[in-house]
């Protein structure tokens, strides 16, 4: 747990937080002060990544250097168990505060499944929840301050349980505090074709606004996701946003290429998105050589 935090481990054995290397707000780099000045100047930007890493134990130094590009990074399917996390602490960048959800095993000999990892750059102010944050399996979140606004960032991994996951998001989309912007990203394992959710047109909201996508198919879970966000006036931010104008595929598997990873938010959130990208990285020797990342940049509010 992060030094100085109260001990509230009850019911949260799978959730841990680490603040490695220096006090909060400091960075273990020679150019720490220069980085802070750069962070404050002009139109300050912040970057978020939602990344299905398909296992993290074998990632090398190059992988962890790439992580430093973002201010907040959420990794899904880490397959990281307790002992593996203890070893991982020697590799992870010390410029971040880390929170981990330990993966589970279906049996003693089986591989650990799911698991999540959240990293927040130390110079970013994290807002502590007044009440104990109960994070469900395969969902992890944080609340941070950017300028005069507070943002809640939620990472999600859906594995044949979209009904339960969407139910758990209802309070985040219906009862959120005023001035708190919520953005949700991750692997939904749902195909939504070219539907977006809600759109604004001629100063009036219209349902079922379209978007460009290379994946034209809508499946059952995709319908459920679309219904959920339409009811709340939210929308899918993929496609039609600078950086992902064509609606790139986010996953390559045995059945071909699909779009199943999304960033979603309300209209006010979309207006603050400077750029969203689906980024491809090839990892030699891995079964699925195509690991995809979504990169979100948002303007800091002055």
N, C-alpha and C positions, 0 to 999 in steps of 0.2 A: 504493500500500500504506500501511497505517497506520504513522505515524512510530514508530520504535523496534522494529518487528517485524523478524525476520530475513528475509532475502531467500530465499524458497523458491518461485520462480516456475516451476521446472521442471515441465513437464507441466500447468501451471495457467494458461495464457495467457488463458483465457477468464474466470478468476476473479480479481477485484480487490477490495481492501478499502480504504475511505477513512475517515479520522477527521478530519473537517473542523471547524475552529473550536474552539480551546482544547484543554486536556488532557482525558484520559479522566476521567469522573466530574464534569466541569463542564458547565454548560449556558449557552449564550450568550443568556440572557434576564435582564432586570432583576430578575425575581422568582425567580432561581435558588435562593437559600437558602430562600425560602418554599416552593418546589416540593419541595425535599429534605425539609423538615420534614413537609410534607403526605404525602410518600411513606412516611415512617417511622411515622406515627401510626396508632393503633387497628388495625382490620382492614385492613391494607394490601392493595390489590388491584393486579393487573397485567393488562394487556389485550394480546391477540394478534389480529392480523388476517391472514387469508389472502385475497388479492384478485387475481382475474384482471382486469387493467386493460385488456387488448386494445389495447396501444400506449400509450406513456408520453410520447413526445416532445412531443405537443401539449397536455399537461395544464397548466392555469393555476395561478395563485396560490391559488385557492380549493381546488383539489385538494390541494396540498401543506399547506395549513392543516388540512385534514381528516385528513391522515396523522398529525398531532401528537396525535390522540386516543389512539393506541396506544403501548405500550411496546416491542413487537416487531411489525414488519409485514413480511410476505412478499408480494411482488408477482410475478405470473406473466404470461407473454406480454407482456413489455415491448417487444419488437421493437427493442431498443436495441443498436446496434453501437458499435464503438470510438470513432469520432469523435462520435457522439451522446452517449456517456457523458461525454466531456470537456466538452461544452456543458451537460450536465445538472447538473454539479457546482455551477453558479451558482444553481440553483433548489432543490435538495434541502435540507431542514431541517438546520441545523448542530448541532442537539441530539442527533443520532444518529451512530453509527458505521455505515458503509454497506459492504456487500459486493455485488458485481455479477457476474453471469454474462452475458457478452456474447452477443448473438444471432448466429446464423449465417445465411449466404446460400446458397441452392442454386445460384445463378448470379449473375454480376456485376450484372445488371440487376434481379434479383428482390428482393422485399422481405425484410428480415431477419425470421427466424422464431424463435419462442419467446423466450428471454431471461428472466432472473430478477433480482430486486433484494431484498436483505434489509437492514432497518434495525433497529438496537438502540439504545434510548435510552442515552446515555452514563452515566447514573447507575446502570444495571444492570450488575452484574459479569458479564463474559463469561469462561467457563472455556476456556482455550486447550487444544487437544488435544495430548497428548504426542507422538503420531505425526502425520505430515502428513495433513491431511484431503483426501481425494480425492473431490471432488464430481462426480457424473456429470451429464450433460446433463439439464436441466430438473429438477434436485433440488438444494436448497440447505438448509443446516442450521446451527444454532448450539447451544451449550450455555451456560446461564446459571445463576446462583445466586439463588434466591429464599428468603430466610430461611435455614433449615437444610437446604433441599433443593436438589438440582441438577436442572434440567429440560433435556431435549434437545428442541428444536423443529425439525421437518423440514417444509419446503414442497416440494410435488410438483406437477408438471404432466405428465399422461399423454396422449400423442398416438399412439394405435394401437401402444403398446409396453408394455402393462400387465404382461406376463409379465416383461420385463426390469426394470421398475420394482419389482415385488414381490420379485423375486429380490435386488435390491440392498438391500431393506429387511430381509431376513432376519437379518442380523447385528445390526441395531439392535433387533430384537424378541426375539432369542434369546440374545444374549451381552452384553446391556446390564449395566453395572456396578450393583451394589447401591445403592439409594437414588437412582438416577437415574430420573426420570419422563420418559417419552417420549410426545410427542404429535405426530401427523402430520396435516397439513391441506393441502388444495389441490383442484385440478381433476383428478378421476380419469376423467372422461368415461365413467363407468360408472353404470348404473341398478340400484339394489338393492331397489326396491319398498319393502315395509314390513318387510324383514328387518333385524335389527340386528347379529347376530353371536352373542355369548354374553351370557347374563343370569344373575343370581343370583336364586334363588327358594327360600324356605324353607331358607336356608343351604346350598343345593346349586346348582351350576351346571347350567343346562339349555341345550341347544343350540337355536339358531333362534328366540330370543326376538324378539317383534315390536315394531314401533314405528309411530307414526303418520306418514304421508307423503302428500302430495298427488300424488306420482308413484307409481303402483301397479305399474309395469312393472319386470321384471328382465331385463336383457340378458346376453349372454355374458360381457362383461367384469365385469358386476356379480356374476355367479356366481363368477368367479375371485377377486374382491375379498372376497366373503363367505367363501369357503373359506379364504382366507389368514388372515383375522382370527379365524375360528372355531377354526382349528388352534392359535392362539396365545392363546386366551382373551381376545381383544380385542373391541371393539365400536365401532359407529358412534355418535358422540355427538349427531349431528343428531337432532331430533325427540324429544320426550319430556323434553327439558331445558328449564329455565326460559328463556324468550325465544324458543323455537322449538317450542312445544308442538304445533303443527299440521303441522309438516314442510313449511315453505314451499319453493316452487320456487326453485332457485338459478340457473337459466339460461332465457333466452327466445331461441329461434331460429326458423328457417324452418319447422321441424317441430313447433313448439309449445313448451310449457313442460315442463321436466324438473328432476329433482334429480340432479346429477352431481358436485357439490362437497361434500366431507365433511371433518369432523374426526374422527379415530379415536384410540382409546387404550384402555388396560386399565381394569379396574374401579376401581383406586385413583386413576387420573387422573379418571375420571368423578365420583368423590366430591368432588373438589376444584374441579370446574367450578361456578362461581357463576351464570354466565349465558352462553348462546350465542345469537347472533342472525344471521339472514340479512338484510342491510341493502341496500336499493335506493337507487341514486343515478342520477339522470337527467343525462346530459351532452348538452346541445344540439348538434346538428350531426353527431353520430356515427351511424354506420350502425346499430349496436346500442345503443339509448339506455338499455338496462337493464344496468347494471354492478352485480354483486352482491358483497357483502363478508360474510365470516363473522367475527364478533367473539366472542372467547373471553375471559372473565374468570375468574381463578382466585385463590383465597385464598392469601395469603402464609402460610407455615408459621411459627409462633412458636417 
